[in-house]
Amino acid sequence: MTNSHDQVKFAYWVPNVSGGLVISKIEQRTGWDIDYNRRLAQIAEQAGFDYALSQIRFTAGYGAEFQHEPVAFSHALLAATTKLKVIAALLPGPWNPAVAAKQIATISQLTEGRVAVNIVSGWFRGEFTAIGEPWLDHDERYRRSEEFIRALRGIWTQDNFTFRGDFYRFSDYTLKPKPAHPLPEIFQGGSSRAARDMAARVSDWYFTNGNSVAEIKKQIDDIRAKARANNHSVKIGVNAFAIARDTEAEARAVLDEIIVKADPEAVNAFGHEVKNAGKASPEGQGNWAQSSFEDLVQYNDGFKTNLIGTPEQIAERIVALKEVGVDLVLLGFLHFQEEVEYFGGRVIPLVRALEAKTGAHAEAAE
Ligand SMILES: Cc1cc2nc3c(=O)[nH]c(=O)nc-3n(C[C@H](O)[C@H](O)[C@H](O)COP(=O)(O)O)c2cc1C
């Protein structure tokens, strides 16, 4: 269970692919190059962000014409910062767990344990075809991801690691050196039944698309109940696209402009492609399964979380998410450097003040 005295953590999406975080022709003062990103990482750690999350894309699609590889890119951001933790995206299939475990262990050694990983299970079939990688059915992708996670954890924590899976096998394998401490945290993306069950068994963190507080609560209650039964504990991260402005009207006007300038062809093509995600699962639920055209304009349903308004409104909504068990808010922005700074200056202090008040109430009630 989340301790109400713990502070909610903040992460931002690393723009290591071009085109920003919304499928819209609105101006996005966001660069995908390394100079922009190094500066952004420094601004973010100064602003009170705990994590940066990189993205894995092998090909263009609906924007993202250029895509930097996330493990190498994450290391460059770690080298440019001192406190920030950087989460490198890994896609089982293209990535082999022995190579990934060794790469990440080395980066962990080089950065005093500031690297983490996000295991993504794949939704973009065209990308797999383009690189000649077999495409598995939805739940098979998660079975493979779970073996991938078990392999990473085993290699990082045990000598003479032996594992007999359907996708991966290890025999008496000892990695040296192992990662530095703390061990790299293992995040996962996805919210279908298979994704939740995997989180409740093996992941340190579960990342889900944006949604209302009520819908997020349903997911959390489900996962935490299952995790408890498995004697496992998992933390929860939720995506949101933040539009924080001095007035609510200004923030709403920005959202309207993003939607008005959305690229319908690209949004619809993306909507078609993501049917291979949750919708293709046996239960037909999961990420994007119920997304409208407007929701899809932000790649991970980030408008649904409604962190759009004044700093005060946003801070209250973040605390409401925390109240239902959210441990981390993952944020995208239109103009990353400018808005990460504004968010750190104007929103995070309000969240901390509200948390202190809630903490004080909780103590008084104890
Ligand atoms: C926060 C977050 C980050 C993700 N990052 C990536 C990524 O970098 N590359 C990718 O191909 N998929 C990414 N995904 C997609 C998921 O790994 C997964 O394939 C997708 O959400 C399918 O969800 P489902 O299990 O609900 O079907 C991400 C998902 C979330 C929620």
The ligand as an ORCA input file, in Angstrom:
! r2SCAN-3c Opt
* xyz 0 1
  C       4.194      4.734    -20.006
  C       4.257      3.823    -21.179
  C       5.404      3.823    -21.972
  C       5.488      3.021    -23.101
  N       6.608      3.097    -23.896
  C       6.647      2.400    -25.043
  C       7.753      2.533    -25.944
  O       8.693      3.282    -25.695
  N       7.723      1.807    -27.091
  C       6.700      0.952    -27.405
  O       6.732      0.346    -28.460
  N       5.639      0.815    -26.569
  C       5.586      1.517    -25.414
  N       4.511      1.369    -24.570
  C       3.449      0.393    -24.930
  C       3.351     -0.786    -23.978
  O       4.532     -1.417    -23.716
  C       2.362     -1.838    -24.463
  O       2.811     -2.440    -25.624
  C       1.025     -1.246    -24.757
  O       0.678     -0.366    -23.739
  C      -0.016     -2.334    -24.921
  O      -0.882     -2.305    -23.851
  P      -1.911     -3.435    -23.451
  O      -1.236     -4.430    -22.647
  O      -2.917     -2.690    -22.688
  O      -2.354     -4.078    -24.679
  C       4.406      2.167    -23.432
  C       3.256      2.157    -22.618
  C       3.175      2.971    -21.507
  C       1.929      2.950    -20.675
*
